[in-house]
Amino acid sequence: MEAFMRMEKLEHCAKILFYASMLEDRKAPVALTQSEIAKLGSSD
């Protein structure tokens, strides 16, 4: 179940990044910060 919840969280973040990249002016890349990546790996 924990792995499923992590995948759900990752999918949610991926959708946010996808929509943000579509809405931005494409001058700066949209990416997760190191702390956000670390949070995805944590079991909170």
Buried (B, 14 or more C-beta within 10 A) or exposed (E): EEEEEBEEBEEEBEEEBEEEEEEEEEEEEBEBEEEEEEEEEEEE
